[in-house]
Structures are given as structure tokens and as C-alpha cells.
Amino acid sequence: MESILIAVGLAGVSLVLVTYGLLASGRLAAHSAPYQWLNVVGTVGILLSLSVQWNLSAFLLNIAWLTIGVVSLLRIYRQRSAL
């Protein structure tokens, strides 16, 4: 199980980095749901891996990143429903 969680964390890191690359290249918009979802999913993967390789700094950073992503998604979906 430990190796699975480590792999999930590595996939999460890859997803967050690819997502940022897509943002930087202009292929994704920061205020789009796909960008936020990719960040949230990647961050959850990283957080899961921290259950077997604990790191307080990484945990705090990813909790903040997850919070930003979830709040952004809530705003995006609230704006869509108001239209």
C-alpha cells in the first residue's frame, strides 16, 4: 500500500506541474474549472502520499493549495449558476 500511495503522490506532483505548464503556455486559463480541478486532483494525490512520507511543510503548502482550488471552483460554479 505504501508504494501505491507514493506513486499517487508522484502522479499528483506531475499533474500539478503539467497544469502549471498549461497555464504558463496559455492553454488553460487560471479562472477556468479545468485548471482548478487539475490542481485539486493533483494536490489530493500529494496529500495522500504524505500519509506514508510525512512532511509538515509540504502538508501546509498543499492544504493551502487545495483550499485555493476549492474556493475557486465554488466561485466558478456560483457565477455560472447566477447567469
Secondary structure by P-SEA (a helix, b strand, c coil): caaaaaaaaaaaaaaaaaaaaaaaacccccccaaaaaaaaaaaaaaaaaacccccaaaaaaaaaaaaaaaaaaaaaaaaaaac
